[in-house]
């Protein structure tokens, strides 16, 4: 049997995910507040980032609930960097990078869940709901990146 405490490791990854979500919320808020209405795309960019910020708040709430479900506590020790941007294309490029970074982080959570299941360290109750939740969030993040890519082209 493995010496890895998968619940604790998953809680650590979920905290990293929370930090990423908070960063995304703050960046997207900054983006939609700072975007200059200099082109026909700017209004679409404004609307997109406003919607994305709301979506990321929902993800933040979901990850917080899973941290608690896995016996952890949501702490406030987050390091968030917001890059002040005014150019819509730069906002979109950064947003795509952030979404892809989130997807990579969430895949790490899925990998931990799979490892825990293979080693019989996580019960069905422990892993099934979180696994499906993370898959759903990955699909949302992929859609967010796709929308930003469309606005860039």
C-alpha positions as CSV (number, residue, x, y, z in Angstrom):
1,X,0.0,0.0,0.0
2,X,1.2,3.5,-0.8
3,X,2.4,5.9,1.8
4,X,0.9,8.8,-0.2
5,X,-2.1,10.4,1.5
6,X,-4.1,11.1,-1.7
7,X,-6.7,13.2,0.1
8,X,-4.0,15.5,1.4
9,X,-2.3,15.7,-1.9
10,X,-5.6,16.4,-3.7
11,X,-6.3,19.2,-1.2
12,X,-2.9,20.7,-1.9
13,X,-3.7,20.6,-5.7
14,X,-7.1,22.1,-5.0
15,X,-5.5,25.0,-3.1
16,X,-3.3,25.6,-6.1
17,X,-6.4,25.5,-8.3
18,X,-8.1,28.0,-6.0
19,X,-5.1,30.3,-6.3
20,X,-5.3,30.1,-10.1
21,X,-9.0,30.8,-10.1
22,X,-8.5,33.8,-7.9
23,X,-5.8,35.0,-10.2
24,X,-8.1,34.5,-13.2
25,X,-11.0,36.3,-11.5
26,X,-8.8,39.3,-10.7
27,X,-7.2,39.4,-14.1
28,X,-10.5,39.1,-16.0
29,X,-12.0,41.8,-13.7
30,X,-9.1,44.0,-14.5
31,X,-9.4,43.2,-18.2
32,X,-13.1,44.0,-18.6
33,X,-12.7,47.2,-16.5
34,X,-9.6,48.4,-18.5
35,X,-10.4,47.4,-22.1
36,X,-10.5,50.4,-24.3
37,X,-13.4,50.6,-26.7
38,X,-11.3,51.3,-29.7
39,X,-12.5,48.6,-32.1
40,X,-15.6,46.6,-32.8
41,X,-14.1,43.7,-30.9
42,X,-13.6,45.6,-27.6
43,X,-17.3,45.3,-26.6
44,X,-17.2,41.5,-27.3
45,X,-13.9,41.3,-25.2
46,X,-15.5,43.2,-22.4
47,X,-18.5,40.9,-22.4
48,X,-16.4,37.8,-22.6
49,X,-14.1,38.7,-19.7
50,X,-17.1,39.8,-17.6
51,X,-18.7,36.4,-18.2
52,X,-15.4,34.5,-17.6
53,X,-14.9,36.2,-14.3
54,X,-18.3,35.0,-13.2
55,X,-17.5,31.5,-14.4
56,X,-14.2,31.5,-12.4
57,X,-16.1,32.5,-9.2
58,X,-18.3,29.4,-9.7
59,X,-15.1,27.2,-10.1
60,X,-13.6,28.8,-7.0
61,X,-16.7,27.9,-5.0
62,X,-16.7,24.3,-6.3
63,X,-13.0,23.8,-5.5
64,X,-13.5,25.3,-2.0
65,X,-16.4,22.8,-1.3
66,X,-14.2,19.9,-2.5
67,X,-11.3,21.0,-0.2
68,X,-13.8,20.9,2.7
69,X,-15.2,17.6,1.5
70,X,-11.7,16.1,1.5
71,X,-11.1,17.3,5.1
72,X,-9.1,20.4,4.3
73,X,-9.6,24.0,5.1
74,X,-9.7,26.9,2.7
75,X,-6.9,29.2,3.6
76,X,-6.4,32.7,2.3
77,X,-2.7,32.4,1.5
78,X,-2.9,33.2,-2.1
79,X,-0.3,34.9,-4.3
80,X,-2.1,36.6,-7.1
81,X,-0.4,38.7,-9.8
82,X,-2.6,40.9,-12.0
83,X,-1.1,42.2,-15.2
84,X,-2.7,45.6,-16.1
85,X,-3.5,45.5,-19.8
86,X,-5.4,47.8,-22.0
87,X,-4.9,46.1,-25.4
88,X,-7.7,43.6,-26.1
89,X,-5.4,41.2,-28.0
90,X,-2.9,41.1,-25.2
91,X,-5.8,40.4,-22.8
92,X,-7.0,37.5,-24.9
93,X,-3.5,36.1,-25.3
94,X,-2.9,36.1,-21.6
95,X,-6.4,34.7,-21.0
96,X,-5.7,31.8,-23.3
97,X,-2.4,31.1,-21.4
98,X,-4.2,31.2,-18.1
99,X,-6.9,28.8,-19.2
100,X,-4.3,26.4,-20.6
101,X,-2.4,26.6,-17.3
102,X,-5.6,25.8,-15.5
103,X,-6.3,22.8,-17.7
104,X,-2.8,21.5,-17.0
105,X,-3.3,22.0,-13.2
106,X,-6.7,20.3,-13.3
107,X,-5.2,17.3,-15.2
108,X,-2.8,16.9,-12.3
109,X,-5.8,16.6,-10.0
110,X,-7.2,13.9,-12.3
111,X,-3.9,12.1,-12.3
112,X,-3.8,12.1,-8.5
113,X,-7.3,10.8,-8.3
114,X,-6.5,8.0,-10.8
115,X,-3.3,7.1,-8.8
116,X,-5.3,7.0,-5.6
117,X,-7.9,4.7,-7.2
118,X,-5.3,2.4,-8.6
119,X,-3.7,2.0,-5.2
120,X,-7.1,1.6,-3.5
121,X,-6.4,4.7,-1.4
122,X,-9.6,6.5,-2.4
123,X,-13.1,5.2,-2.2
124,X,-15.7,5.6,-4.9
125,X,-17.4,8.3,-2.8
126,X,-14.1,10.1,-2.5
127,X,-13.2,10.3,-6.1
128,X,-16.2,10.0,-8.5
129,X,-17.8,13.3,-7.8
130,X,-14.6,15.2,-7.8
131,X,-13.4,13.5,-10.9
132,X,-16.5,14.4,-12.9
133,X,-16.4,17.9,-11.5
134,X,-12.8,18.5,-12.6
135,X,-13.6,17.0,-16.1
136,X,-16.5,19.4,-16.4
137,X,-14.3,22.4,-15.4
138,X,-11.6,21.3,-17.9
139,X,-14.3,21.3,-20.6
140,X,-15.4,24.8,-19.5
141,X,-11.8,26.1,-19.5
142,X,-11.3,24.6,-23.0
143,X,-14.4,26.5,-24.2
144,X,-13.1,29.7,-22.6
145,X,-9.8,29.4,-24.5
146,X,-11.7,28.6,-27.7
147,X,-13.8,31.8,-27.3
148,X,-10.7,33.9,-26.8
149,X,-9.0,32.3,-29.8
150,X,-12.0,33.2,-31.9
151,X,-11.8,36.8,-30.9
152,X,-8.1,36.9,-31.7
153,X,-8.6,35.7,-35.3
